[in-house]
Amino acid sequence: MRVRVALATATMLALAASAALAQTPPRGAGPGGGRRMEGLLRGISLTPAQQAQVDSIREHYRSQMPAFTPGSPPDSATREKMREHFRHMTEDIRAVLSPDQQKVYDKNLAEMRDRRPGGG
């Protein structure tokens, strides 16, 4: 019985934390910087479970991000690694979404790519 109460409490705390993160998405460099993630998820309401999964995915890729000096542009190899991380992260996040959410996500991703210098 104590284990169930402890598990229920831990689950509630995790959901509350993910809801708090959803209210104030982190900003910063690396894959899934705040503005980039806001753009990808624009028009999509995540369930608490989805938000927790997205947060976990973002943290996973953030921890594996190649190091570079903020304020100076990364070299081409580092830039390519960053692109690869972002590509994998977007695929992983898309897999968390429902088919209807994926349509909106795909549209947001296409618009983001179209705005990028040089297009696609």
N, C-alpha and C positions, 0 to 999 in steps of 0.2 A: 504494500500500500504506500509506504514512504517513497519507494522508487517512482511510483506513478505520479505522486504529488510533485516530487522533484523534477521529473521529466516534464510534467505539465507546466510547472513554473519556468523551467528553462526555455521551453517552447514559447511561452508568452513573452518572456524577456527578449528572445531572439526576434519575434515578430514586432515587438514594440521598437526595438533598435532599428530594424529594417524600415519600419514606417518613418522613424525619425530621419534616417538617411535619405529616404525618398523625398522628404520635405526640403532637405538642404543637400543636394548632390555635391560631392566634392569637386573642386576645381583643381586643375593642375596639369602638368605635362604628363605624357605617357598615354598609352592606349586607354580610351574611355575618359579622357579629361572631361570635366563637367559639361562644358558647352557642347562638345561633340556628342556626348551621351544624351543630353537633353534634346538635341536635334534628331538623333536616331529614334528616340522614344516619344517624340512629339505626337500627340493625338492617341497615345496608347495608355490605357489604365492597367497597370500591373496589379495582380493579386498579391497579397503579402508573401505567399510562397514564391511567386515569380520574382518579386523584388529581392527576396533573399537569395535566389539562384543567380540573378543578375549581379548582385553585389559580390557574391562569391566568385563569379567568373571574372569580374573586373579586377578584384583583388589578386586573383591568380595571375592574370596577365600583367598587372602592375608590378608584381613581385619579380617577374621574369624580364622586365623591360631592360634593354641594354643601357648601360650608363653613358651619359654624355654631360658636358658642362652646360648648365642652363645659361641662356643668354648668348651662346654661340651656336651656330648651326652644326648639327651632327655631320660626320663624314658620310659618304655615299653608302658604305657598308652598314653603318649604324642606322641610317635612314631606311634602308631596305629591310633590316630586321624589325624596325618599328612598324613599317607597313605590313609585314608578315604577321606580327603580333596582332595588329588591329584587324587584319583580315580574319584570322582565326577567332578572335574575340567576337567579331560581328556574327560569324557563323554559329558560334556556341550560344550567343544570346538569342539569335533567331530561332534556334532549336527549342528554347524555353517557351516561345510564344505560341498562341493558338493560330490556326490558319487565317482567321480574320485579322489578328494582330500582325501576322507576318506580311500581309498585303500592305498595311500601312508602313511597317518597318522597311519593306523593300522600296516603297515609294520614297520614304525619307532618305534611305541610303543612296538611291539613284540621284535625288536632288543634291545631296551632299557632294557626290562625286562630280556632278555637272558644275557645281560652283568652284570646284578645286581648279587651281591654275593648270591649264593644259587639258582640262576635261577629264573624263573617265579614268 
